[in-house]
Every structure is written in structure tokens, then in C-alpha cells.
Amino acid sequence: MEIIKYMDKINVRIGLFIGVALTWSLIWVTQRNRLFDLINTDSFLLLLSGLVPTFGIIVGSFLMRKHLSKNRIGFTGNNSSYSITILAIPVLCLSIIGVDNNYTIQKNIFGFAIGAFTMLYAFCEEYGWRGYLQAELSIKFNKWTAYVFIGIIWYLWHWYFLREGSNPKLIMLPILIGASVGIGETSKSTKSLLVCTALHGIVNTLFIYGIISNQLSSQEKVIISGICLAIWIPLILKLEKAGNSPVNR
């Protein structure tokens, strides 16, 4: 009963979530080479192991999200079809264009697999950052303070200064704060975690994940971006309009 009583305190919930997320990610960053030693470097399992650092976010969000009484963001917002379509478009593009790889997997099949993996990874993060933490912080702070706070925690969660030759990659701090603002505003207007996942995932696809971005030509990146924007913008506007209707207020 004492634990339940403390869980009613917002500061405790936020602290526990951040503690679980950062601690698990730290364990991954410092111990991942041991896991890699057990997996064949040519195995697709090595790629799937990249989901491991998100487990702390998932567990923390799952335990804390149920205590939210308001500001919760749904998985698909006000229209499931729109949200699922927005999420599926980048995966479909990669499936059609194909992605060369070292796993001896046919490029179109790999395009689908790596596209789906990228969106799954992005969803795991968004479930925590927007699905739980943003909603919780919005109860205590104005949205801009919440966005900056999430951006800082997001940066710390990557433990850049413990990776890649101890390079802190400070440039990523303002980038992640900016991403927190952009995705945060979209989450408020669409009420959809899948839309947030698509935005997060497309950035990883085109710029962050070398296993994809290094295999795509500049022309292919422009084509993917153009197709996504052409389909996303009207659907997002429709989701926003549905969210502003009297029935959904």
C-alpha cells in the first residue's frame, strides 16, 4: 500500500521512469560488446539486438502510464486508418526501392524488414517520450518546459560520451530538443503515437541509421521524402481537424 501511495506522486513517477530508462540504457552501452561477442556479425539478430536499450523505456512507460488521468496520447489518434497509413508509407517506400545489405537478404525484402524494424524502434522510444513523459510533465509544466526537459533526457539516454571514443556529440542536444518540440507539437495536434513514430522513424531512416542512409542515393532520399510529405501532410491535417472537432474536445 505504501508503494501505491507514493506512485500517486507525480515527481516519484517521473523520477522512477527516468531512472529505469537511463539505467537500462547505461547497462546496454557498457555491456553490449559482451552480447555482440555471442552473435555472428553477419546475423540479422545483431541488428535486432539494437532494440535492447529501449526495454527500459517500454517497462518504465508501461508501469507509469496507467497512473495518468489526463493528457494521454492514443496509439492511433482520432483516425486509425490515417495513422496506420502514415506509419506504413516509409516502410512501403523502402520495400519498393530496396536496401542493399551484408546479410545476403534480397534488397526489397531487406528494405521491408529494416523499414519495419526502424519504425518499431522509433515506436518504443515514442511510447516513452511522448506516450508517457510528455503527458506527465504537461500536468506540472508548460509545454515548452516539458519539450526542453524531454530533449535533455533524450540526449542523456543515448550516453554519447560513453560511446564512439567518448565523443559527447553536444550538437545532438539542440537537435533532440528541436525534435522534441516538433514531434511534441504533432502529438498534441494528432493525438497519435503512430504519427510521432513515423516522424521519428523517417529521420532515422534518411540521416541516422547508416545501414539504410548509406545505401540510399540522394535521389532516392528525395523521392522518399517527397512521397511521405505528399501523403502525410493532408492526412495529418485531417487528424488535426478531427481532434479539434467538438466531439473530440
JOHUMO-V840884 format. One record per residue. N is the residue number from 1. RES is the residue in one small letter. PHI is phi as a letter, one per 20 degrees, with the letter a starting at -180 (NA if undefined). OMEGA is omega in whole degrees, 0 to 359 (none if undefined). BURIAL is # if it has 9 or more other C-alpha atoms within 8 Angstrom, else .. Layout:
# JOHUMO-V840884
N,RES,PHI,OMEGA,BURIAL
N,RES,PHI,OMEGA,BURIAL
This chain:
# JOHUMO-V840884
1,m,NA,179,.
2,e,f,179,.
3,i,f,179,.
4,i,f,180,.
5,k,f,180,.
6,y,f,180,.
7,m,f,176,#
8,d,f,180,#
9,k,e,187,.
10,i,f,180,.
11,n,f,179,.
12,v,f,181,#
13,r,f,180,#
14,i,f,180,#
15,g,f,179,.
16,l,f,179,#
17,f,f,181,#
18,i,f,180,#
19,g,f,180,.
20,v,f,183,#
21,a,f,183,#
22,l,f,181,#
23,t,f,181,#
24,w,f,179,#
25,s,f,178,#
26,l,f,178,#
27,i,g,180,#
28,w,f,184,#
29,v,f,184,#
30,t,e,185,.
31,q,d,188,.
32,r,f,181,#
33,n,f,177,.
34,r,f,177,.
35,l,f,181,.
36,f,f,180,#
37,d,f,182,.
38,l,e,185,.
39,i,d,175,#
40,n,f,183,.
41,t,f,178,.
42,d,e,183,.
43,s,e,177,#
44,f,f,178,.
45,l,f,178,.
46,l,f,178,#
47,l,f,181,.
48,l,f,180,.
49,s,f,178,.
50,g,f,178,.
51,l,f,187,.
52,v,g,182,.
53,p,f,180,#
54,t,e,184,#
55,f,f,179,#
56,g,f,178,#
57,i,f,182,#
58,i,f,181,#
59,v,f,180,.
60,g,f,180,#
61,s,f,181,#
62,f,g,182,.
63,l,f,186,.
64,m,e,186,#
65,r,f,182,#
66,k,f,179,.
67,h,e,179,.
68,l,f,178,#
69,s,d,180,.
70,k,b,179,.
71,n,m,180,#
72,r,f,178,#
73,i,d,181,#
74,g,f,180,#
75,f,f,186,.
76,t,d,179,#
77,g,m,185,#
78,n,e,179,#
79,n,b,183,#
80,s,f,183,.
81,s,f,180,.
82,y,f,183,#
83,s,f,180,#
84,i,f,178,#
85,t,f,179,.
86,i,g,180,#
87,l,f,187,#
88,a,f,187,.
89,i,g,179,#
90,p,f,179,#
91,v,f,179,#
92,l,f,179,#
93,c,f,180,#
94,l,f,179,#
95,s,f,182,#
96,i,f,181,.
97,i,f,182,#
98,g,n,180,#
99,v,c,176,#
100,d,f,185,.
101,n,b,179,#
102,n,d,184,.
103,y,e,182,.
104,t,l,178,.
105,i,d,179,.
106,q,g,193,.
107,k,f,180,#
108,n,f,176,#
109,i,f,178,#
110,f,f,177,#
111,g,g,177,#
112,f,f,184,#
113,a,f,182,.
114,i,f,176,#
115,g,f,179,#
116,a,f,178,#
117,f,f,181,#
118,t,f,179,#
119,m,f,177,#
120,l,f,178,.
121,y,f,180,#
122,a,f,179,#
123,f,f,180,#
124,c,g,178,#
125,e,f,184,#
126,e,f,177,#
127,y,g,178,#
128,g,e,186,#
129,w,f,180,#
130,r,e,184,#
131,g,f,178,#
132,y,d,193,#
133,l,f,179,#
134,q,f,180,#
135,a,f,181,#
136,e,f,181,#
137,l,f,181,#
138,s,f,178,#
139,i,f,185,.
140,k,e,189,.
141,f,c,173,.
142,n,f,189,.
143,k,f,182,.
144,w,f,176,.
145,t,f,179,.
146,a,f,181,#
147,y,f,181,#
148,v,f,180,#
149,f,f,180,.
150,i,f,178,#
151,g,g,179,#
152,i,f,179,#
153,i,f,178,#
154,w,g,178,#
155,y,f,181,#
156,l,f,182,#
157,w,g,180,#
158,h,f,179,.
159,w,l,183,#
160,y,g,185,#
161,f,f,175,#
162,l,d,183,#
163,r,c,170,#
164,e,l,177,.
165,g,m,178,.
166,s,m,177,.
167,n,f,183,#
168,p,f,180,.
169,k,l,183,.
170,l,f,178,.
171,i,f,181,.
172,m,f,181,.
173,l,f,177,#
174,p,f,179,#
175,i,f,181,.
176,l,f,175,#
177,i,f,177,#
178,g,f,178,#
179,a,f,178,#
180,s,f,178,#
181,v,f,183,#
182,g,f,181,.
183,i,f,179,#
184,g,f,178,#
185,e,f,178,.
186,t,f,179,#
187,s,f,179,#
188,k,f,184,.
189,s,e,183,#
190,t,d,183,#
191,k,l,186,#
192,s,c,175,#
193,l,f,180,#
194,l,f,176,#
195,v,f,177,#
196,c,g,179,#
197,t,f,180,#
198,a,f,179,#
199,l,f,179,#
200,h,f,184,#
201,g,f,183,#
202,i,f,177,#
203,v,f,177,#
204,n,f,182,#
205,t,f,188,#
206,l,e,188,#
207,f,c,190,.
208,i,e,185,.
209,y,e,182,#
210,g,f,180,.
211,i,f,176,.
212,i,d,188,#
213,s,f,180,#
214,n,f,180,.
215,q,e,181,#
216,l,d,176,#
217,s,f,178,.
218,s,g,179,.
219,q,f,180,.
220,e,f,178,#
221,k,f,178,#
222,v,f,180,.
223,i,f,179,.
224,i,f,179,#
225,s,f,182,.
226,g,f,179,.
227,i,f,180,.
228,c,f,182,#
229,l,f,182,.
230,a,f,181,.
231,i,e,184,#
232,w,f,188,#
233,i,g,179,.
234,p,f,180,.
235,l,f,178,#
236,i,f,178,#
237,l,f,178,.
238,k,f,177,.
239,l,f,178,#
240,e,f,179,#
241,k,f,178,.
242,a,f,180,#
243,g,f,180,#
244,n,e,180,.
245,s,f,182,.
246,p,g,184,.
247,v,f,186,.
248,n,e,180,.
249,r,f,none,.
